Amino acid sequence: MHTPLVTLDLRSARPTQIALGMAEVDDKRKEWKALGRKKRQDMIESHLFPGVLGPDKAIYIVDHHHLGLAMLLDGITSAHAMIQRDFSMLEGSVFWRTMEYYRWAHPYDRDGHRVAFSEIPESLRDMQDDPYRALSAYVRMGGGYSKDALPYSEFLWADFYRPQFKLKKSRPGKDDIKHAIKLAQQPAASYLPGWSGSHHA
C-alpha cells in the first residue's frame, strides 16, 4: 500500500503532458520572486502536486506543470506530492492508456497534434512551449471564458485559436489577448468548455 503524501524531487518528476505555456511559467517565477522568503517556504511546504505512481515507482505529476517547472528553474528541487493512484504494477502502453482513461495524460505536442505516448518528455525541463496554451489561459483570466473542471480544457481553447491567427512571439501581446477574448464570445466557440458568450454575438 502506498503512502498518499510523499516527498517529490522535481528533477525526476515525470510530466504527463508534452507542452505548456512558457509565458505562464515566467509569470509564476515573477510571482515567486515577489514573495518574501518565509512565504516562499510556506508555499513549498503547503503545496501538493497531484501525482500517480508509475513504472519503477516514478512519480508522474498530473497537474501544476507550470508551477513545477517554475520552481525547478528557480533552483527548488524538493516539493510534496499527493499520490492519487498506484499504477506502478503497469508497464509501457498499458500504463499510458490507463492514465489517458483517467484523463491524466495529454499526448499532444506544441502544435496540438496527437503523438505517441513515448513523446511525453521524462523531465519538466524538456517540455515544449505552446504559446496558444498561454493565450488561452490569459483569455480565461481576462474573463473570456469560465474556468472548467474538465482536464486540459485550456488546450481545447488553444486548438480553437491556432487557425484563427498567428502569434508572433512566445508571450501573447495585449492586442492578441484582446482579439482572442472577442473570438471567445462568438457562437463559433460555443462548443468549448466554459464558453460564456452569446449565440447572438
C-alpha positions as CSV (number, residue, x, y, z in Angstrom):
1,M,0.0,0.0,0.0
2,H,1.4,3.4,-1.0
3,T,1.7,6.4,1.3
4,P,-0.5,9.2,-0.2
5,L,1.8,12.1,0.9
6,V,5.3,11.8,-0.4
7,T,8.4,14.0,-1.0
8,L,8.7,14.9,-4.7
9,D,12.1,15.5,-6.3
10,L,11.2,18.0,-9.1
11,R,14.3,16.9,-11.0
12,S,12.9,13.4,-11.5
13,A,9.2,14.3,-11.6
14,R,7.6,12.9,-14.7
15,P,5.3,15.1,-16.8
16,T,2.0,13.7,-18.1
17,Q,1.7,16.2,-21.0
18,I,4.1,17.4,-23.6
19,A,3.5,21.2,-23.8
20,L,2.8,24.1,-21.6
21,G,2.9,27.9,-21.9
22,M,6.3,29.2,-21.1
23,A,4.9,32.7,-20.7
24,E,2.9,31.3,-17.8
25,V,6.0,29.7,-16.3
26,D,7.7,33.1,-16.5
27,D,4.8,34.7,-14.7
28,K,4.9,32.2,-11.9
29,R,8.6,32.8,-11.5
30,K,8.0,36.6,-11.2
31,E,5.2,36.0,-8.6
32,W,7.6,33.6,-6.8
33,K,10.4,36.2,-6.6
34,A,7.9,38.8,-5.3
35,L,7.2,36.7,-2.3
36,G,9.3,37.0,0.9
37,R,11.5,34.2,2.0
38,K,9.0,32.9,4.6
39,K,6.1,33.0,2.2
40,R,8.1,31.0,-0.3
41,Q,9.0,28.4,2.2
42,D,5.4,28.2,3.4
43,M,4.2,27.7,-0.1
44,I,6.8,24.9,-0.7
45,E,5.6,23.2,2.5
46,S,1.9,23.5,1.8
47,H,1.6,23.0,-1.9
48,L,0.7,19.4,-3.0
49,F,1.4,18.3,-6.6
50,P,-1.2,15.6,-7.6
51,G,0.6,12.6,-8.7
52,V,0.4,8.9,-9.8
53,L,3.0,6.2,-9.1
54,G,4.1,4.7,-12.4
55,P,6.6,2.1,-13.5
56,D,9.7,1.9,-11.3
57,K,7.8,3.9,-8.7
58,A,8.4,7.1,-10.6
59,I,6.1,9.9,-9.7
60,Y,4.1,11.3,-12.6
61,I,2.5,14.7,-11.8
62,V,-0.9,15.1,-13.3
63,D,-1.4,18.8,-12.8
64,H,0.5,22.0,-11.9
65,H,3.2,21.5,-14.5
66,H,3.7,25.3,-14.9
67,L,4.4,25.7,-11.2
68,G,6.7,22.7,-11.1
69,L,8.9,24.0,-13.9
70,A,8.9,27.5,-12.4
71,M,10.1,26.1,-9.1
72,L,12.7,23.9,-10.8
73,L,14.1,26.8,-12.9
74,D,14.5,28.8,-9.7
75,G,16.6,26.1,-8.1
76,I,13.9,24.4,-5.9
77,T,14.2,20.7,-6.2
78,S,12.1,19.4,-3.3
79,A,8.3,19.6,-3.0
80,H,5.4,17.4,-1.9
81,A,3.0,15.2,-3.9
82,M,-0.3,13.7,-3.0
83,I,-0.5,10.3,-4.7
84,Q,-3.9,9.7,-6.4
85,R,-3.3,6.1,-7.6
86,D,-0.6,3.5,-7.6
87,F,-0.1,2.2,-11.1
88,S,3.5,1.0,-10.6
89,M,2.5,-2.5,-11.5
90,L,1.6,-1.4,-15.0
91,E,4.1,-1.2,-17.9
92,G,4.6,0.8,-21.1
93,S,1.5,1.3,-23.2
94,V,-0.9,-0.2,-20.6
95,F,0.2,2.4,-18.1
96,W,-0.3,5.3,-20.5
97,R,-3.6,4.0,-21.8
98,T,-4.8,3.7,-18.2
99,M,-3.6,7.3,-17.5
100,E,-5.4,8.6,-20.5
101,Y,-8.6,6.8,-19.5
102,Y,-8.5,8.7,-16.2
103,R,-7.7,11.9,-18.1
104,W,-4.3,12.0,-16.5
105,A,-2.3,12.1,-19.8
106,H,-2.3,14.5,-22.7
107,P,-0.2,13.2,-25.6
108,Y,-0.4,16.3,-27.8
109,D,2.6,18.3,-29.0
110,R,3.1,22.1,-29.1
111,D,1.1,22.3,-32.3
112,G,-1.9,20.4,-31.0
113,H,-1.1,17.2,-32.9
114,R,-1.6,13.9,-31.2
115,V,1.7,11.9,-30.9
116,A,2.9,8.7,-29.4
117,F,2.9,8.4,-25.6
118,S,6.7,7.9,-25.9
119,E,6.9,11.6,-27.0
120,I,5.9,12.7,-23.5
121,P,9.2,14.1,-22.0
122,E,10.8,12.5,-19.0
123,S,11.6,15.8,-17.4
124,L,9.8,19.1,-16.7
125,R,12.7,20.9,-18.3
126,D,12.1,19.1,-21.6
127,M,8.5,20.2,-22.0
128,Q,7.6,22.2,-25.2
129,D,6.4,25.7,-25.3
130,D,2.9,26.2,-26.7
131,P,2.2,30.0,-26.9
132,Y,-1.5,29.2,-27.7
133,R,-1.8,27.4,-24.3
134,A,-0.6,30.6,-22.7
135,L,-3.0,32.7,-24.7
136,S,-6.0,30.5,-23.7
137,A,-5.0,31.0,-20.0
138,Y,-4.8,34.8,-20.4
139,V,-8.2,34.8,-22.1
140,R,-9.7,32.9,-19.2
141,M,-8.0,35.3,-16.7
142,G,-9.4,38.2,-18.7
143,G,-12.9,37.0,-18.5
144,G,-13.2,35.5,-22.0
145,Y,-14.5,32.2,-20.7
146,S,-15.1,30.5,-17.3
147,K,-12.8,28.0,-15.6
148,D,-14.0,24.5,-16.2
149,A,-13.3,21.3,-14.3
150,L,-12.7,19.4,-17.4
151,P,-9.0,18.4,-17.6
152,Y,-6.9,20.0,-20.4
153,S,-9.8,22.4,-21.2
154,E,-7.3,25.2,-21.9
155,F,-5.7,23.1,-24.6
156,L,-9.0,22.8,-26.4
157,W,-9.2,26.6,-26.4
158,A,-5.6,26.7,-27.6
159,D,-6.6,24.5,-30.6
160,F,-9.5,26.8,-31.3
161,Y,-7.2,29.8,-31.6
162,R,-4.4,28.1,-33.7
163,P,-6.1,28.6,-37.1
164,Q,-7.6,31.9,-36.2
165,F,-4.5,34.0,-36.1
166,K,-0.7,33.7,-35.8
167,L,1.2,34.6,-32.7
168,K,4.5,36.3,-33.5
169,K,6.0,35.7,-30.0
170,S,6.1,33.1,-27.3
171,R,4.3,35.6,-25.0
172,P,0.9,36.8,-26.4
173,G,0.7,40.5,-26.5
174,K,-2.2,42.7,-25.2
175,D,-3.7,43.0,-28.7
176,D,-3.5,39.3,-29.1
177,I,-5.4,38.7,-25.9
178,K,-8.0,41.4,-26.7
179,H,-8.7,39.9,-30.1
180,A,-8.8,36.4,-28.6
181,I,-11.3,37.5,-25.9
182,K,-13.6,38.8,-28.7
183,L,-13.3,35.5,-30.5
184,A,-14.1,33.6,-27.3
185,Q,-17.5,35.3,-27.2
186,Q,-18.5,34.2,-30.7
187,P,-21.0,31.4,-31.4
188,A,-18.2,29.5,-33.2
189,A,-16.7,28.9,-29.7
190,S,-19.9,27.7,-28.1
191,Y,-18.8,24.0,-28.1
192,L,-15.8,24.8,-25.8
193,P,-15.8,24.3,-22.1
194,G,-16.5,27.4,-20.0
195,W,-17.9,29.3,-23.0
196,S,-19.8,32.4,-21.7
197,G,-20.7,34.2,-24.9
198,S,-23.9,34.7,-26.8
199,H,-25.4,32.8,-29.7
200,H,-26.5,36.3,-31.0
201,A,-23.0,37.7,-30.9
